[in-house]
């Protein structure tokens, strides 16, 4: 439980990932209430959005911490976890059987747009870190 509290510490470098993590938790809790209320289609969208936001925000934050040398753990293991997390998001989005039939036409944001934006943000994290810590001459 202490790790979650440490992840939510306020630091302006991680403001975006903290917001995404909180929205992911809210979406996930919303999915539970929608499924309990009997609305499985909307519950599936909120559940998927929550999982994508939680996974992508932790992977993005982890990559940024690793590139800023703020993480004292083994960087290779962390990089493997990050890549696995982003790969699972990409594969689940690409191989979703119902994207063309039901979900993409009714609610494209949680099933296609957010996962694609999460992957783009993760790939651009290295660029953002390099721009923030540009050496001055």
C-alpha positions as CSV (number, residue, x, y, z in Angstrom):
1,X,0.0,0.0,0.0
2,X,2.9,2.3,0.7
3,X,4.0,2.1,-3.0
4,X,0.7,3.6,-4.2
5,X,1.1,6.5,-1.8
6,X,4.7,7.1,-3.0
7,X,3.5,7.0,-6.6
8,X,1.0,9.8,-5.9
9,X,3.5,12.2,-4.4
10,X,3.1,15.6,-5.8
11,X,5.9,16.5,-8.1
12,X,5.4,18.8,-11.1
13,X,7.5,16.5,-13.3
14,X,4.8,13.8,-12.8
15,X,1.7,15.8,-12.8
16,X,0.3,14.4,-16.0
17,X,0.9,10.8,-15.0
18,X,-0.7,11.4,-11.6
19,X,-3.8,12.9,-13.2
20,X,-4.0,9.9,-15.6
21,X,-3.6,7.5,-12.7
22,X,-6.4,9.1,-10.8
23,X,-8.7,9.1,-13.8
24,X,-7.8,5.5,-14.4
25,X,-8.8,4.6,-10.9
26,X,-12.0,6.6,-11.2
27,X,-12.9,4.9,-14.5
28,X,-12.2,1.5,-13.0
29,X,-14.4,2.2,-10.1
30,X,-17.1,3.5,-12.4
31,X,-17.0,0.3,-14.4
32,X,-17.6,-1.7,-11.2
33,X,-20.7,0.4,-10.4
34,X,-22.0,0.2,-14.0
35,X,-21.6,-3.6,-14.1
36,X,-23.4,-3.9,-10.8
37,X,-26.2,-1.7,-12.1
38,X,-26.6,-4.1,-15.1
39,X,-25.0,-2.0,-17.9
40,X,-22.3,-4.3,-19.2
41,X,-21.5,-2.4,-22.5
42,X,-20.7,0.9,-20.7
43,X,-19.1,-1.1,-17.9
44,X,-16.7,-2.7,-20.4
45,X,-15.7,0.6,-21.8
46,X,-15.0,2.1,-18.4
47,X,-13.2,-1.0,-17.3
48,X,-10.9,-1.0,-20.4
49,X,-10.3,2.8,-20.1
50,X,-9.3,2.4,-16.4
51,X,-7.0,-0.5,-17.1
52,X,-5.3,1.4,-20.0
53,X,-4.9,4.6,-18.0
54,X,-3.5,2.9,-14.9
55,X,-1.1,0.7,-16.9
56,X,0.0,3.5,-19.3
57,X,0.4,6.1,-16.6
58,X,2.6,3.8,-14.4
59,X,4.7,2.8,-17.4
60,X,5.1,6.4,-18.5
61,X,6.0,7.6,-15.0
62,X,8.4,4.7,-14.6
63,X,10.2,5.4,-17.9
64,X,10.5,9.1,-17.0
65,X,11.9,8.2,-13.5
66,X,14.3,5.8,-15.1
67,X,15.5,8.3,-17.7
68,X,15.9,11.0,-15.0
69,X,17.9,8.5,-12.8
70,X,15.4,8.8,-10.0
71,X,14.8,5.1,-9.7
72,X,17.4,3.1,-7.6
73,X,16.2,-0.3,-8.8
74,X,17.5,-2.4,-11.7
75,X,16.8,-0.4,-14.8
76,X,16.8,-3.4,-17.1
77,X,14.0,-5.1,-15.2
78,X,11.9,-1.9,-15.1
79,X,12.4,-1.3,-18.8
80,X,11.2,-4.9,-19.5
81,X,8.1,-4.3,-17.4
82,X,7.4,-1.0,-19.2
83,X,7.7,-2.5,-22.6
84,X,5.5,-5.5,-21.6
85,X,2.9,-3.1,-20.3
86,X,2.8,-1.0,-23.5
87,X,3.0,-4.2,-25.7
88,X,0.0,-5.7,-23.9
89,X,-2.0,-2.5,-24.4
90,X,-1.1,-2.5,-28.1
91,X,-1.9,-6.1,-28.6
92,X,-5.2,-5.9,-26.8
93,X,-6.2,-3.0,-28.9
94,X,-5.0,-4.5,-32.2
95,X,-6.5,-7.9,-31.6
96,X,-9.8,-6.8,-30.1
97,X,-12.4,-8.8,-32.1
98,X,-15.3,-6.5,-31.4
99,X,-13.7,-3.3,-32.3
100,X,-15.2,-3.2,-35.8
101,X,-18.5,-4.7,-34.8
102,X,-19.7,-3.0,-31.6
103,X,-17.3,-1.0,-29.5
104,X,-15.5,1.2,-32.0
105,X,-18.7,2.5,-33.4
106,X,-20.4,3.1,-30.1
107,X,-17.5,4.3,-27.9
108,X,-14.2,4.7,-29.7
109,X,-12.4,6.7,-27.0
110,X,-11.7,3.9,-24.5
111,X,-11.2,1.2,-27.0
112,X,-9.0,2.9,-29.6
113,X,-8.1,6.5,-29.0
114,X,-6.9,6.3,-25.4
115,X,-4.7,3.2,-26.0
116,X,-3.1,4.8,-29.1
117,X,-2.4,8.1,-27.2
118,X,-0.9,6.1,-24.3
119,X,1.5,4.3,-26.6
120,X,2.5,7.6,-28.3
121,X,3.0,9.3,-24.9
122,X,5.2,6.5,-23.7
123,X,7.3,6.6,-26.8
124,X,7.7,10.4,-26.5
125,X,8.7,10.3,-22.8
126,X,12.4,10.1,-23.8
127,X,12.0,13.2,-25.9
128,X,10.3,15.1,-23.1
129,X,13.0,14.2,-20.6
130,X,15.8,15.2,-23.0
131,X,14.1,18.6,-23.7
132,X,13.7,19.2,-20.0
133,X,17.3,18.5,-19.2
134,X,19.0,20.1,-22.2
135,X,22.6,20.9,-21.3
136,X,23.3,24.7,-21.3
137,X,26.4,26.0,-22.9
